[in-house]
Amino acid sequence: SFVQSLSALTPQQASGLYLELARKINMHYVTTPPWKELAIRGAMAVDVALLDPAFRSANNLNLDADRLATVRRELYQLVNGRLIGSPDDLAAMATEAARLVESRAGLRQSATFLEFVTAAAGGLDEYSAYLTADQLRDVYSQIEGNFVGLGVELKADRGALLIVHVIPGSPAERAGIKDADRIVMVD
């Protein structure tokens, strides 16, 4: 779904997504957001992607070692040379980085922006991450119970599976499984 979202986003939409994320961080972060750190994380994400042969192949990038080294060096020079103190500064730097990587390596700007987006969201704390629309739908379906399965919530307990909860109307309930039952073997 990440690759699909990448192909569906224009550079303007991807840039807008990054700016929206930066503004949400600014609005909801408890302390002053680490703008420079988020910028560096974005550059590192692009750098890692450019070093990955599968990423280069998927994006039709034919870079020799010298050209790759030049792009990477210029990317870090750009990020390290900027003062970044606001969401708008962060987005402006990412726009410049996307243009640089596109002109020097041929990578679509949308791909660069999405690397910056995932790095920024993932770099906030251990609980934050960027999810594509499909990934978010999957999470919501699990939360809302709109998923296919046996209809039980399980947890490992002393070498068995403890039935924490049987979902009403589920196949498990129809089979007579009750809360607090334990699965010790399956024949």
C-alpha positions as CSV (number, residue, x, y, z in Angstrom):
1,S,0.0,0.0,0.0
2,F,3.0,2.3,0.5
3,V,4.1,1.9,-3.1
4,Q,0.5,2.5,-4.3
5,S,0.2,5.6,-2.2
6,L,3.5,6.8,-3.6
7,S,2.4,6.4,-7.1
8,A,-0.9,8.2,-6.4
9,L,0.6,11.3,-4.7
10,T,1.7,14.3,-6.7
11,P,4.8,16.2,-5.4
12,Q,2.4,18.9,-4.2
13,Q,0.3,16.5,-2.3
14,A,3.3,14.8,-0.8
15,S,4.8,18.1,0.2
16,G,1.4,19.1,1.7
17,L,1.3,15.9,3.7
18,Y,4.8,16.6,5.1
19,L,3.8,20.2,6.0
20,E,0.6,19.0,7.6
21,L,2.5,16.4,9.7
22,A,5.0,19.1,10.8
23,R,2.2,21.5,11.8
24,K,0.5,18.7,13.8
25,I,3.8,18.0,15.5
26,N,4.1,21.6,16.3
27,M,0.6,21.8,17.7
28,H,0.6,18.6,19.8
29,Y,4.2,18.1,20.8
30,V,4.7,18.7,24.6
31,T,8.0,20.5,24.3
32,T,9.6,22.4,21.4
33,P,9.7,19.9,18.5
34,P,13.2,18.7,17.5
35,W,13.0,20.3,14.1
36,K,16.7,19.8,13.1
37,E,16.6,16.2,14.3
38,L,13.5,15.5,12.2
39,A,15.2,17.1,9.2
40,I,18.3,14.9,9.7
41,R,16.2,11.8,10.2
42,G,14.5,12.6,6.9
43,A,17.8,12.9,5.1
44,M,19.0,9.7,6.7
45,A,15.8,7.9,5.5
46,V,16.5,9.1,1.9
47,D,20.1,8.2,2.2
48,V,19.2,4.6,3.4
49,A,16.7,4.3,0.5
50,L,19.3,5.5,-2.1
51,L,21.7,2.9,-0.8
52,D,19.2,0.1,-1.1
53,P,19.5,-1.8,-4.5
54,A,15.8,-2.8,-4.3
55,F,14.7,0.8,-3.8
56,R,16.9,2.0,-6.7
57,S,15.5,-0.7,-8.9
58,A,11.9,0.0,-7.9
59,N,12.4,3.7,-8.7
60,N,14.4,3.1,-11.9
61,L,17.5,4.8,-10.5
62,N,20.7,4.1,-12.3
63,L,23.4,5.7,-10.2
64,D,27.1,4.9,-10.3
65,A,29.0,5.0,-7.1
66,D,30.4,8.5,-7.7
67,R,27.1,10.1,-8.5
68,L,25.4,8.3,-5.5
69,A,28.2,9.6,-3.2
70,T,27.7,13.2,-4.6
71,V,23.9,13.1,-4.1
72,R,24.3,11.8,-0.5
73,R,26.9,14.5,0.3
74,E,24.8,17.3,-1.1
75,L,21.7,16.1,0.7
76,Y,23.5,16.2,4.1
77,Q,25.1,19.6,3.3
78,L,21.7,21.0,2.5
79,V,20.1,19.7,5.7
80,N,23.1,20.6,7.9
81,G,23.4,24.1,6.4
82,R,19.8,25.1,7.2
83,L,18.4,26.7,10.3
84,I,15.1,24.9,11.0
85,G,12.9,26.3,13.7
86,S,9.4,25.8,12.5
87,P,7.1,23.5,10.5
88,D,7.4,25.9,7.5
89,D,11.2,25.8,7.7
90,L,11.1,22.0,7.9
91,A,8.8,21.7,4.9
92,A,10.9,24.3,2.9
93,M,14.0,22.3,3.5
94,A,12.3,19.0,2.5
95,T,11.1,20.7,-0.7
96,E,14.7,21.7,-1.5
97,A,15.9,18.2,-0.7
98,A,13.3,16.6,-2.9
99,R,14.3,18.9,-5.8
100,L,17.9,18.2,-5.2
101,V,17.5,14.4,-5.2
102,E,15.2,14.6,-8.2
103,S,17.7,16.7,-10.3
104,R,20.8,14.7,-9.2
105,A,19.5,11.2,-8.9
106,G,16.2,11.1,-10.8
107,L,14.1,10.2,-7.8
108,R,10.5,11.4,-7.9
109,Q,9.9,14.2,-5.4
110,S,7.0,12.3,-3.9
111,A,9.3,9.4,-2.9
112,T,11.6,11.8,-1.1
113,F,8.8,13.5,0.7
114,L,7.3,10.1,1.8
115,E,10.8,9.1,3.2
116,F,10.8,12.4,5.2
117,V,7.2,11.8,6.3
118,T,7.9,8.3,7.6
119,A,11.1,9.4,9.3
120,A,9.5,12.3,11.0
121,A,6.5,10.3,12.3
122,G,8.7,7.4,13.3
123,G,11.2,9.6,15.0
124,L,8.8,11.3,17.5
125,D,8.7,8.4,19.9
126,E,8.3,4.7,20.0
127,Y,4.5,4.9,19.5
128,S,4.3,7.1,16.4
129,A,4.4,5.9,12.8
130,Y,3.1,6.9,9.4
131,L,0.4,4.6,8.1
132,T,-0.9,4.6,4.5
133,A,-4.7,4.7,4.1
134,D,-4.8,0.9,3.6
135,Q,-2.8,0.4,6.8
136,L,-5.0,2.7,8.7
137,R,-8.1,0.9,7.5
138,D,-6.6,-2.4,8.7
139,V,-6.0,-0.9,12.2
140,Y,-9.5,0.5,12.4
141,S,-11.0,-2.8,11.3
142,Q,-9.2,-4.5,14.1
143,I,-10.3,-1.9,16.6
144,E,-13.9,-2.0,15.5
145,G,-14.0,-5.8,15.3
146,N,-14.7,-5.8,11.5
147,F,-12.3,-8.7,10.8
148,V,-12.6,-12.3,9.9
149,G,-11.6,-14.9,12.4
150,L,-12.7,-17.2,15.2
151,G,-14.1,-14.3,17.3
152,V,-12.0,-14.6,20.4
153,E,-9.4,-12.4,22.1
154,L,-6.5,-14.6,23.2
155,K,-3.5,-14.3,25.5
156,A,-0.7,-16.7,26.3
157,D,-1.0,-18.0,29.8
158,R,1.1,-20.8,31.4
159,G,1.7,-22.8,28.3
160,A,-1.9,-22.4,27.0
161,L,-4.1,-19.9,25.3
162,L,-6.5,-18.1,27.6
163,I,-9.8,-17.0,26.1
164,V,-9.9,-13.4,27.4
165,H,-13.2,-12.6,25.6
166,V,-15.5,-14.2,23.2
167,I,-17.0,-11.8,20.7
168,P,-20.9,-12.1,20.7
169,G,-22.3,-13.7,17.5
170,S,-18.9,-15.1,16.5
171,P,-18.1,-18.6,15.4
172,A,-16.4,-19.2,18.8
173,E,-19.6,-18.3,20.7
174,R,-21.7,-20.5,18.4
175,A,-19.3,-23.4,19.1
176,G,-19.7,-22.9,22.9
177,I,-16.4,-21.3,23.8
178,K,-16.7,-19.1,26.9
179,D,-14.6,-16.3,28.4
180,A,-11.8,-17.8,30.6
181,D,-11.7,-21.1,28.7
182,R,-8.2,-22.3,28.0
183,I,-6.9,-23.9,24.8
184,V,-4.4,-26.5,25.8
185,M,-4.3,-28.5,22.5
186,V,-5.9,-28.7,19.1
187,D,-6.6,-32.1,17.5
